[in-house]
């Protein structure tokens, strides 16, 4: 079951990164926020394996991604 969650998290991460390639109109900060949210959500899903950990990871990752380039 854990392998399934890790594969799903990896697939989600790949989909987020691939979809960001179409967002040329984003600023660098917006892009970093979106990437951080995607990576954080994938990490939360891989670590916790439930919706709450996925949402928490996405929120924390988005905040970190937003603040990195400041």
C-alpha positions as CSV (number, residue, x, y, z in Angstrom):
1,X,0.0,0.0,0.0
2,X,2.9,2.4,0.8
3,X,4.3,1.8,-2.7
4,X,1.0,2.8,-4.2
5,X,1.1,6.1,-2.3
6,X,4.6,6.8,-3.3
7,X,3.9,6.1,-6.9
8,X,0.8,8.3,-6.7
9,X,2.8,11.1,-5.1
10,X,5.5,10.9,-7.7
11,X,2.9,11.0,-10.5
12,X,1.3,14.0,-8.9
13,X,4.6,15.8,-8.7
14,X,5.4,15.0,-12.4
15,X,2.0,16.3,-13.4
16,X,2.4,19.5,-11.5
17,X,5.8,20.2,-12.9
18,X,4.7,19.4,-16.4
19,X,1.6,21.6,-16.1
20,X,3.8,24.5,-14.9
21,X,5.6,24.6,-18.2
22,X,2.5,26.1,-19.8
23,X,2.4,29.0,-17.3
24,X,4.8,31.4,-19.0
25,X,2.8,34.4,-17.8
26,X,3.6,33.7,-14.1
27,X,6.1,35.7,-12.2
28,X,9.1,33.9,-10.6
29,X,7.5,34.1,-7.2
30,X,4.2,32.7,-8.4
31,X,6.0,29.8,-10.0
32,X,8.0,29.1,-6.9
33,X,4.9,29.1,-4.8
34,X,3.1,26.7,-7.2
35,X,6.2,24.4,-7.3
36,X,6.5,24.5,-3.5
37,X,2.8,23.6,-3.1
38,X,3.2,20.7,-5.5
39,X,6.3,19.3,-3.9
40,X,4.9,19.8,-0.4
41,X,1.6,18.1,-1.4
42,X,3.5,15.2,-2.8
43,X,5.7,14.9,0.2
44,X,2.8,15.1,2.6
45,X,1.0,12.4,0.7
46,X,4.1,10.2,0.7
47,X,4.7,10.7,4.4
48,X,1.2,10.8,5.9
49,X,-0.8,9.0,3.2
50,X,-4.0,10.8,3.9
51,X,-5.8,14.0,2.7
52,X,-4.9,16.1,5.7
53,X,-1.2,15.5,5.4
54,X,-1.4,16.2,1.6
55,X,-3.2,19.5,2.2
56,X,-0.8,20.4,5.0
57,X,2.2,19.6,2.9
58,X,0.9,21.7,0.1
59,X,0.2,24.6,2.3
60,X,3.6,24.5,4.0
61,X,5.3,24.0,0.6
62,X,3.5,26.9,-0.9
63,X,4.5,29.2,1.9
64,X,8.1,28.1,1.7
65,X,8.2,28.5,-2.1
66,X,6.7,31.9,-1.8
67,X,9.3,33.1,0.7
68,X,12.4,31.5,-0.9
69,X,13.0,34.3,-3.5
70,X,12.2,37.2,-1.2
